[in-house]
Amino acid sequence: MDPRTPVLAGSGVAHQHVDDPSLALEAVELMALACERAAPPSLLARVQTVLVPRGTWRYADPGRLLAERFGADARTVVGEIGILQQSLLTRACTAIARGELDVALVVGGEAKYRDLRARIAGTPATETAQVGVRADEVLTPDAEILPAAEIAAGLTIPAAQYAVIETALRAARGDTVERHARNLAELWAGFSEVAAGNPDAWRRDAVAADVLVHPSRTNPMYCAPYTKLHCSQWNVDQASAFVLCSFEAARRHHLDTESLVHPIAAVESNSMVPLARRGALHRAPAVTAGAQQLASLAGFAPRDAEHLDLYSCFPSAVQVQADELGVERDRELTVTGGMTFAGGPLDNYNLQALAKMAEVLRAEPGTTGLVTCISGMITKQGMMLWSTRPPADGFRAVDVSDATAALTTVLDLAPDHEGRARIDGYTVVHDRDGVPERAIAVATTPAGTRCVAANTDVDIVADMVTQEWVGRDIEVRGTIWR
């Protein structure tokens, strides 16, 4: 094997479910614990770069805290919200393959459950202070995720955006509202069963499909057709860490080469088109472009990997990816149990999924795993193949942003539109008690432009929960419709 071949030398996870915030670890301590479980101190001390995806924590440079703890003279990188979590893994592997880097640490984590318990108790959740510190490199997205038209109409929370995609997907498939609700429930019930068997999952009680299909006091409707249990659970205390190095470094540090996991190939798209501007709300051209490129790099279609973990912030994300990949609907689509049940740390789930995938691959040598990644509202997408077998032609990574742009129909926004428009996707936002409050629709005007508008009429919003409104004409005036 080429000595510069990048390998995953070790992975580790850490989690806590402590109700007393005074006894709970802060986020960087969980990250440190995950690092200690990923590699021995001698290897952590040799880390040259630490890459961390941004969390809800307030650290300016958590990578610096970790490097100092392990005695590493390391450069630090923070990926802000809007940067694909996979990009940090891709950067590390690419730099290793080029000979620019020998040992890298990719680590992320949250202690949001600790923060929640502290707010409930009325006590501060303290964090290690960093004054006058900044990461050596900060990665930021270069385009908007939410345009002004979506913000003005109240289409701001992720659950509402993904629910709009869900109704567009429902209409495209020709499902009834009732049949679609049952399909969603069965999909997510299957995810909960996987989480029940995952020792590192946040929630390990399997949820029956009947519980998911019928809103209740404990599982109220949130953004129709999503109930609370269709949505990501980000109030978690979880961390994961990965030591990536060259094959040469792995041998030099006397690591068991039989337990190494190899990155085979990676693709990602950083072409950013806000939801309301997409010609087809239920499509993700980046996944199609990425799958084609990944097949070219790896020599087989990514859908043929023995193990899959499709990014699972909301059900529509999973279904859209599966459709674009050509994955059969009866396949197991997660190794963790998904972000509702296994846990969805704000900007760290992709790493949680990789940690579990590495464990699965080590238990079944020779098999291959596909781990996908999403940023924003299916705004950016990434995919990475992993195996205990090294890649025949070495690790390769390709950005498919240009190919994605070529496949994407982009519509202009008409925020001041007055007149008729046809609904392409919508949701009904509910209050904390599950009472419908307002409907938000993404619609196409006769001129072929897009508008986003809301309606608070009690009878209309109630009807939109139980009846199909995609394809109906509405009268729009700016951000309001009737």
Secondary structure as UniProt FT lines:
FT   TURN            3..4
FT   STRAND          6..15
FT   HELIX           21..23
FT   HELIX           27..38
FT   HELIX           41..44
FT   TURN            45..46
FT   STRAND          49..53
FT   HELIX           62..70
FT   STRAND          75..79
FT   TURN            81..82
FT   HELIX           85..97
FT   TURN            98..99
FT   STRAND          103..111
FT   HELIX           112..121
FT   STRAND          137..139
FT   HELIX           148..152
FT   TURN            153..154
FT   HELIX           158..173
FT   HELIX           177..196
FT   TURN            199..200
FT   HELIX           209..213
FT   STRAND          221..224
FT   STRAND          226..227
FT   HELIX           228..230
FT   STRAND          237..246
FT   HELIX           247..252
FT   TURN            253..254
FT   HELIX           257..259
FT   STRAND          261..269
FT   HELIX           275..277
FT   TURN            281..282
FT   HELIX           285..298
FT   HELIX           302..304
FT   STRAND          307..309
FT   HELIX           315..325
FT   TURN            329..330
FT   HELIX           338..341
FT   TURN            346..348
FT   HELIX           349..363
FT   TURN            365..366
FT   STRAND          368..375
FT   TURN            376..379
FT   STRAND          380..387
FT   TURN            392..393
FT   STRAND          396..399
FT   HELIX           401..407
FT   TURN            415..416
FT   STRAND          418..430
FT   TURN            432..433
FT   STRAND          436..444
FT   TURN            446..447
FT   STRAND          450..455
FT   HELIX           458..466
FT   TURN            470..471
FT   STRAND          473..477
FT   TURN            478..479
FT   STRAND          480..481
//
